[in-house]
Amino acid sequence: MGNSVSWRRIRPRAAALLSCALAILFASCLGRDRAERDVPLVELAVLDTFPRSQDSEQSDLIWQGADVETGPDGRVYVADAGAGQVHVFDPAGGHLGSFGRKGQGPGEFTFPHALAVTAGRIFVKDRGGLIKFFDAQWRYRSQLRQALPFAGFAARDDRTIYACRLFPVDPERREEALDDPAIMVLNEAGAIVGSFGKPVPRVKDMNILNMARVALHESGGVYVAYEYVPLIRKYSSSGQLLKENELPYDFIAEYRKENERTYGTSSYYMICPDIKSDRGRVFVMCLDRSIVRFLEMDQDLGLRRIYRLDLATIGENIRSRSFALGAKDGQRRFYLLDGGDLRNLVYVAGPR
């Protein structure tokens, strides 16, 4: 009888412990994407890199990679801030040529560091608020200069430019600056023809607002991601705020805790350095130590798929801050630019 009573007391406790152990095991198997277990998770692998080291003429081609973009024809463009050039590759990584050079004249660059490519135009952002325009044959056409500083930008086929205004503001004017429009709409001459949105502070105790990137959807939507804040906003083409979503993912929560412990704030680490639109979808790049995730969303910001690339598997600490999208045999391809001091490579990733 004594043994029976003892077992009855132990059995519920054992069952509870077993359930807890199974839950922990299940969660660990899912990894840090467990909060999104109803969303397909696609593991990526590095399939190729370029420029290729075995080609002596290409191995040191990129001096200081700053941005990567793909064009409608699948070509890959890399802004090289160190060389003062834009390098052009075919989808397989073959070097097609480069344009531009160091200088301040027409078609020359001081520090090219951001790109946008449309049907018929290549837009290159340079220092001093300049955006220089080139045609599809890489010939210089014109440029604009915008006095107000801006971070990320994107362009439509009609050459309308959407630029995320940057706010390095005086502390005394900080609250007032939060009411200034965050997105500027520019024509080809550089005139502001529209503005909308509200800026988002980078860190509460830092005087920088609106560190943001923008993507343009084929339906007309304007999508804004904030580099240091897990927030995505969707605007109409006329500037009406249609939706706003915080990224509620486990890895971001962990990062915020880690930054809180290290810096006393949760906002120092770059979370979303880039955003792109492709074939009706919106893709947000998220960083997590050696892991890069690409969140695929529909036009209403519904999460459809998570692509996950563990860079530790190739033994490299890639410092990627920009990506571009392509496709091969119906499979997505992700081009990651590693702008590190030693490598300066483009990594091509796709499903395993």
N, C-alpha and C positions, 0 to 999 in steps of 0.2 A: 504493500500500500504506500509506504514511504517513497519508494522509487517512482511509483506512478504519479504521486502528487508532485514530486520534483520535476518529472518530465513535462507535466502540464504547465509548470511555471516556466520552464526553459524554452518550450516549443514556440510560444509567441515571440519571445525575444530572439530566438534563432532565426525564425522566419523573417523578422524585421531586419536583422543583420544581413541575411541573405538577399533580401530585396534591395537593401541599400548598396551592397556590394555589386549586384547586377546593374543597378542604375549607374554607379560610378564607372563600371566597365563599359557600359553602353555609351556613356558620355565621352569616355576617353577614346573609344573607337571612332567616334564622330569628330573628335578633335575640336578645334576652336570654332568650327562652323556649325556646331550642334544646334544653335538657336534657329538655324535655317534648314533643318533637316527635311522639310517638305519641298525645298527648292533643289533642283539638280545641281550637284557639285561635279565639275569637270576638272580633273587633274591635268595640268599642262606639263610638257617637257620641252627643254631647249633642243630644237631641231637643227639649228645652224647658227653661225655667227658671220658677220662681215663688217669691214673689209677682212679678207682672209689672210692669215699670217704667212701662208706659203707663197703668196704673191708679193714679192719684194716691193713692187711699185705701189701696192695698196696697203701694206701692213701698217704704215704710219700715216695713212691718208688723213684721218680725222685727228686734229690737234686737241680741240676742246669742244666736244659735242655738247650742244645746248638744247636742241629740240629736234624731234623727228615727226614727219607727217607723210601721209600717202596721198597721191592724187587719184582722180577718177580713172586713170589708165593703169593703176596699180603700182606706178613707180614710187620709190621711197626717197624722200628728201631729208637731208640732215643739215641743220644749221651749225656751222663750225665757227664758233666765236673766236677761237685762237687763230685760225687761218684766214678769217675774213672771207669765207666762201660758203656756198651751198653745194653739197655733193649730191649727186643724183644716181640712184641704183635701180636696176630692174627688180621685179619681185623676188628673183632668186638670189639677189645680192651682187650681181655683176655691176661693176662701176661703169656708168654711161658717160660720166663727165662731171665737171664742176663749173660753176660760174661765180663771178665776183672776185674781188681782191681787196686787200687792205687799202684804205684811203677814204677820202671824203667827197669824191667826185661822183658823177652819175654812174650808177651801177657798182659802186664801191661800198665797202662796209667798214665801220669802225669796230663793231662788236655785234654781229648778227646773232640773235638769241631766241627768236620765236618765228613760227611759220604758219601760214594758212595756204591751202592749195585748192583752187576751184577749177572748173572747166574753162581753160583759157588764160588763167592768171595765177601767178605765184606771188604771195605777199610775204615780205621779209621785214621783221621788226629789227630796227637798229637803235643804237643809243641816241639820246636827244629827242625822243618822241617821234622818230622817223619810221614810216612804213614805206618800203620801196617796192614798186610793182614791176614784175617781169612777165613776159608772155610765155606761152607753152614751149617756145623755142629758146627760152632763157634770155631773151633780149630785154634790156632795160627799157621801160616805157615812161615811168613817171614816179613821183613820190608825194607823200603828204607829211606834214609835220603837225603834231598836236601838242599844244603847250601844256595841257593837263596830263600828269603822269598816269600811266595805266599799266596793268599787269597782263593777264591773258586777253587774247582777242581771237575772233573768228570772222570769216567772210562768206558772203553768199555769191552766187554766180553773177548777180547784177552789180557786184563790187561794193555793196553796202557792208560796212564793217561794224561789228559789235565789240566794244572794248570795255573791260572791267576797270573802272577808274580806281586808282591807287591813292590812298589818303595818308601821307605822312604829315600828320597835323600837330599843331601846337597843343600841348595839354589843356590849355585854357579854352581852346575851341573844340575840344573833343566831342562834347555832347551836341554842339551845334552841327558838327560835321556829320553826325549820324543821320541827319535829315537831308543830306545832299544826295542827289541821284547817284546810283552805283554803276549803272551801265550807260555808256555813251554810244549813240548810233552816229556813225560818221559816213559822209559821202566820199567819193574818190578824191575830192579836193581837200579833205581833212576837216570840213565844216561839220559842226555838231548839228544834226538834223532831228535829233530826238534823244531823250534820256528817261530812265526809269529805274525802279528798284531802290532798295535801301542797303547801305554798306553793313558789313559784319566785322566786328573787331577781331583782330588776330589773337591778342592776349589782353586781358583786362588792364595790365600795368604797362603795356607798350603802346606807343603812339603810332601804330600802323593799322589802318583799316582796309578791309576789302581785298585781302590776298586771295584772288579768285581766278577761276578759269571758266571759259564759256564754250558751249557746243551748240550748233544750230541744227535743228531737226528738219527733215525734208517737208514736214507738214506745216512748218512755220514757227514751231515752238523754239524758245530760247531757254537753254538749260545752264544753270550756274552752279558750280561746285566750289567750296571754300577750302583752301589748302589746309588750314589748321583747325577747322570746325567741321564736325561730321554732319553737314547740312547740304541738301540739294534743293534748289528752287527751279520751278518751271514757270516761264512767262509766255504770254502770247506774243505774236510778232509786233503788236502795238504796245507791249510793255505791261499788260495786266498780269498781276501775280495769280496764277492758276492753281498752283500746288506747292507745298513745302513739306519735305520729309527729312527727319533726322535719321541718320543711319544707325539703327538699333542693334548693331552686331557685337557679338561677344568680344572679338579682338579689339574693337575700338574701346569698349568698356575697360578692358585690361590695360590698354595703353594709357588711358586717362588716369587710371590708378597709379601706374608706374611713373608717369610724369608728375603726378601730384606728390609722390614720395620724393622724386629726384629734384624737381624744380619749385615745388610749392604751388604749381598751377597745372592744370590738365591740358593746356593748349600749346605747349612749346613744340611738340613733335608733329611733323607734317603728316597728315592723314590722307588727304585726297589731292595729290599733286596734279592730276590731269583728268579731263573728261572729254569724250568723243561721241559723235553720233554716226551710225553706220547702218544702212539697210533697214531703216525703221526702228532701230534700237538705240538706246543710250548706254554708254559704258563708262563706269567710274573706276579709276585706278585707286586702290587702297594699299598702303604699306603697313607691314607688320614684321619688323626685324628682317629676317631673311626671306619672308614670304610676301609675295605680291598677289593680290586678288583683283580680279576685274569683275565688277558687279554689272550684269546685263539686266537692263530695265526696259520695260515698254514705255510708250510715250506718256503714260500717266504715272510713271515712277513705280510701277509694280515690279518687284524683283522676280525675274524669270530664271536666272541661272547665275551661278558663281563659278568663275574660272580661277583656279588656284595653282600658283607656280612656286615651288620651294627652291630658291636659288642656292641653298646650302648643298643640294644634290650635285652641283657642278663645282663646288668648292670655291665659289666666288662671292664676295660681298659686293654685289652690284649696287651702285648708287644711281638708280634710275628715277628720274623725275618726270619723264615724258614717255608716251607710247603712241603707236599708230596701229591702224587695223588694216588687214588684208584678208585674202581668202585663197585657198588652193584646193581643188577637187571637192568643193562644197564645204570644206572645213575652215573655220576661222584661223587666222594667223595674227599673232600679236608681235609687233616690233617694239622692243624695249631698247632705249638708248642708254648705254652706260657711259656717263660722262666723267668717270673717275680719272684720277691723275695719271694712272698707268695704262689703262686699257683703251677707252674710247672706242667701243664696239657697239654694233647693233645686234641684239640677240633676237632670234626668231623663235617664237614659242607656239606650240599647237597641242591639241589633245594627244594624250599618250596612245 
